[in-house]
């Protein structure tokens, strides 16, 4: 779904976000978004590691 946005779509989204939140809030929003993505990535990696560990352990 997001792969169909393209550069013009991203520019429009950025302009709308700038209008709604203003330039002072954008760094805060970006930082919160970055923290959310890193937490999601960390959780996903933990789940994948748990699945790999379960797959390598012998079944009882």
Secondary structure, DSSP 4 states (H G I P E B T S, - for coil): -GGG-HHHHHHHHHHHHHHHH-HHHHHHHHHHHHHHHHHHHHHHHHHHHHHHHHHHSPP-
